[in-house]
């Protein structure tokens, strides 16, 4: 009874809000408001929201991303990543789970791509201290709940490199080379499908390097899912 009262007071003082527009939401479902759900920029219908190869890096067997990194999605992810809105993770993770299921179901032999383990591409210890959390870890743990698979820490970041957003494509690849390592206490994932989680897919350099590092654990395949991705630049 006391727990229920505490939850009611918490909802009154800190109501759940749409990550994109800030509108107050009713209930406990992790979501965006109905208006934003209908208008958030997504790649379906203009470009595949998932792919078997290429965009996310050579080591990624299949990837998915439910949104373009634009408009309300960009606003929400900026707040989530830099302004302490850790509560946004479940809303994005729900959409990521739906996108990942579509990706798997679209493939012949898709059962082989179903995740056995969810993990994340970690930030450095310094950035985690600054933000108070690792946004990719929050997404991964929520995603694991939605998919019904364990979320485990497999990687650590050993260098506090420059932000990828400040670099061009060539610089991004060089910037992440060698910055990840397998954690000493990483569980055995040999022969399993590992689903890597990160917030934004741009060139795929980060996911590719993370998958390369994970290859030391001998997974059957590494796949990836992102909250959003940038549009390809033409020319």
FENSUL-V984719 format. One record per pair of residues at least 12 apart in sequence whose ideal C-beta (glycine too) atoms are under 7 Angstrom apart, sorted by the first residue. I is the first residue (numbers start at 1). J is the second residue. If there is no record, write none. Layout:
[[I;J] [I;J]]
This chain:
[[18;32] [18;33] [18;36] [19;32] [19;76] [19;80] [19;85] [19;88] [19;91] [20;32] [20;36] [20;40] [20;72] [20;73] [20;75] [20;76] [21;33] [21;36] [21;72] [30;90] [30;91] [30;94] [31;91] [31;94] [32;91] [36;72] [40;67] [40;72] [40;73] [41;67] [41;68] [41;70] [41;71] [41;73] [42;66] [42;67] [42;68] [43;68] [49;64] [49;65] [49;66] [49;99] [50;62] [50;63] [50;64] [50;99] [50;102] [50;103] [50;106] [51;63] [55;201] [55;204] [56;201] [56;204] [56;207] [56;224] [57;204] [57;205] [57;207] [57;208] [57;211] [58;208] [59;208] [59;211] [59;212] [59;215] [59;222] [60;207] [60;208] [60;211] [60;222] [60;223] [60;224] [61;113] [61;221] [61;222] [61;223] [62;103] [62;113] [62;223] [63;223] [63;224] [63;225] [64;99] [64;100] [64;103] [64;225] [65;99] [65;201] [65;225] [65;226] [65;228] [65;229] [66;95] [66;96] [66;98] [66;99] [67;95] [67;227] [67;228] [68;228] [68;229] [68;231] [69;200] [69;228] [69;229] [69;230] [73;228] [76;88] [77;199] [77;200] [77;227] [77;228] [80;135] [81;135] [81;199] [84;132] [86;133] [86;138] [89;138] [89;139] [89;142] [90;142] [92;139] [92;227] [93;139] [93;142] [93;143] [93;146] [94;146] [96;139] [96;143] [96;225] [96;227] [97;143] [97;146] [97;147] [99;225] [100;225] [113;193] [113;223] [114;193] [115;147] [115;149] [115;193] [115;195] [115;223] [116;149] [116;192] [116;193] [117;149] [117;150] [117;152] [117;189] [117;192] [117;194] [118;140] [118;143] [118;144] [118;147] [118;149] [118;150] [118;151] [118;195] [118;197] [119;140] [119;151] [119;152] [119;153] [119;154] [119;155] [119;194] [119;196] [119;197] [120;136] [120;137] [120;139] [120;140] [120;196] [120;197] [120;198] [121;136] [121;155] [121;196] [121;198] [121;206] [121;207] [121;210] [122;134] [122;136] [122;137] [122;155] [122;156] [122;157] [123;136] [123;157] [124;157] [124;159] [124;160] [126;160] [127;160] [135;199] [136;197] [136;198] [136;199] [139;197] [139;199] [139;227] [140;197] [143;197] [143;225] [152;187] [153;183] [154;182] [154;183] [154;186] [154;189] [154;214] [154;217] [155;180] [155;181] [155;182] [155;183] [155;210] [155;213] [155;214] [156;181] [156;183] [157;179] [157;180] [158;179] [158;180] [158;181] [159;179] [161;175] [161;176] [161;179] [162;175] [164;202] [164;206] [169;203] [172;203] [172;205] [173;205] [176;205] [176;206] [176;209] [177;209] [180;209] [180;210] [180;213] [181;213] [182;213] [182;216] [182;217] [186;217] [189;217] [189;219] [190;217] [190;218] [190;219] [191;220] [192;219] [192;220] [193;219] [193;220] [193;221] [193;223] [194;214] [194;219] [194;222] [195;223] [195;224] [195;225] [196;210] [196;211] [196;222] [196;223] [196;224] [197;225] [198;224] [198;226] [199;226] [199;227] [200;226] [200;227] [200;228] [200;229] [201;226] [201;229] [202;230] [207;224]]
